[in-house]
Amino acid sequence: MKRGAFLLPRGIYLDGNSLGPLSYAAQAATERRLKQWQHLAVNGWDEWFGLSERLSPALARLVGANPAEVIATGSITANLHALLATFYRPEGARRNLLATSLDFPSDLYALSAWAQRLGGTLKLIPSRDGHTLHDDDVRAALGPDIALAVLPTVLYRSGQLLDVRTISAQAHETGALIGWDAAHSVGALPHAFHDDEVDFAVWCSYKYLNAGPGAPGGLFVHERHFDLTPGLPGWWGHEKSTQFEMAGGFRKAAGAGAYQVGTPSIVALAGLEGALGIFEEVAIGAVRARSLELTAHLIALADAQLPECTLRTPREPERRGGHVVLEHPDAKLLSLALRRRGIIPDYRAPDLLRLAPVALYNTEAELGEAVRVLRELLDSGSYRQEQAHKSEVT
Ligand SMILES: Cc1ncc(COP(=O)(O)O)c(C=O)c1O
């Protein structure tokens, strides 16, 4: 869709759900901010102040929010801490946090620390097959003891997409609040966080948004919660026009901007600034439609040519995020051998090959070639030699 907009690494890049590639726009925006730093030094703040807020309209379009409900800031984990410090308020018998047994570990570290601190328990929705969640199990776990659920929109290993609208409504019916970790969906598919009544959400921008390694992520806070005071306040979340008066205590900014803590990296924000421009040219609905075409194509290729690999991603389009996961006992060696052949997959221990055909820049031809090489490696068994080279790469 926008392949020409990217400076893709040599070979076939199928790891955009780990780190999106550099775009010309992100490069140009970063160079511009570096030049400003060079020529303006501290006077640059005249222009840089409020940059995060100026990115909100574009981010809001991607996640289905009002601009005041989103802000580019922090990492997923830091933002999650800031939001837990605000939204996790155990009361009476409603004391517990809910997450899933398949969550990204960093979320679980944060959630279990908050449960311990405030005297609750972190409950985990079980998985029947070790890869996906069953709707009934999600619903059953939302008991009257749950104060706050934090769930992934797309499971980072299997790529299962959860139904944000339905589960958010179920959480609210039981009296719980709900936050979402949208690391693997923002930039890959549309969201409607405002209309779905999501309480809060967090995401990163280094995956499908292609903003660069460690670029600031984002958060959403529904406007019905704008009366809350951030539990982790800092001067960057202060009301903007009086931030530099530095008197009279913390007066929070009007919207999600209140959840910023300290000074943002302007150079890192520039990557996001440039990368978001690409999403202004292609509607996120069209990105999703193309992503589904590509993942369906990859699944069909795997079905036809890789019978020894087990598909761990749901086949139904409405239950699938932007990546496809194949299970094979030698996934690690296969991923190393693919890299040696110029094909960049992602490997998740102990036996998963994660492949992300990204709508903006990957093609059917690349998927055909990747599967052909994988077939060749399996037939020849040559990937087993990677054992000898393993220490070079891990
Ligand atoms: C689903 C998910 N949640 C959380 C994280 C951690 O993100 P961060 O390093 O921005 O805190 C990641 C990182 O890849 C992730 O995939």
The ligand as a MOL file (V3000), in Angstrom:
LIG
                    3D

  0  0  0     0  0            999 V3000
M  V30 BEGIN CTAB
M  V30 COUNTS 16 16 0 0 0
M  V30 BEGIN ATOM
M  V30 1 C 1.6670 -6.8850 24.2990 0
M  V30 2 C 2.8160 -6.0900 24.8660 0
M  V30 3 N 2.6540 -5.4410 26.0250 0
M  V30 4 C 3.6540 -4.7470 26.5800 0
M  V30 5 C 4.8880 -4.6510 25.9700 0
M  V30 6 C 5.9640 -3.8690 26.6370 0
M  V30 7 O 6.0490 -2.6070 26.0550 0
M  V30 8 P 6.9830 -1.4550 26.6020 0
M  V30 9 O 8.3840 -1.9010 26.4220 0
M  V30 10 O 6.6460 -0.2880 25.7080 0
M  V30 11 O 6.6640 -1.2090 28.0280 0
M  V30 12 C 5.0970 -5.2970 24.7430 0
M  V30 13 C 6.3810 -5.2070 24.0570 0
M  V30 14 O 6.6160 -5.7260 23.0100 0
M  V30 15 C 4.0360 -6.0430 24.1890 0
M  V30 16 O 4.1740 -6.7230 23.0320 0
M  V30 END ATOM
M  V30 BEGIN BOND
M  V30 1 1 1 2
M  V30 2 1 2 3
M  V30 3 2 2 15
M  V30 4 2 3 4
M  V30 5 1 4 5
M  V30 6 1 5 6
M  V30 7 2 5 12
M  V30 8 1 6 7
M  V30 9 1 7 8
M  V30 10 2 8 9
M  V30 11 1 8 10
M  V30 12 1 8 11
M  V30 13 1 12 13
M  V30 14 1 12 15
M  V30 15 2 13 14
M  V30 16 1 15 16
M  V30 END BOND
M  V30 END CTAB
M  END
